[in-house]
């Protein structure tokens, strides 16, 4: 065989010493999925809560949220996006008349 026969852009086999480190973000996602899954035991859910609390140094509440992670919740919403959403609600035939009226009022307040 010549060197040309051994050449390939495609890796044929993963070596045993390949990087097999777990990605911490994927581990966190797995634990959050365990907490959300109704088919997992209470013990498994509690274990996942403890792992998340210990690994992230952030307490985890019962709603599966790591407290302090979402910093963007205090930011104001873009008025243009809010107006577009309200207009979409007003024109959506699947929205109730009561909800349409509330959307119209909010849009008037926003534009007013």
Helices and strands as residue ranges (DSSP letters): H 3-6, H 24-36, H 42-56, G 72-74, H 79-91, H 97-111
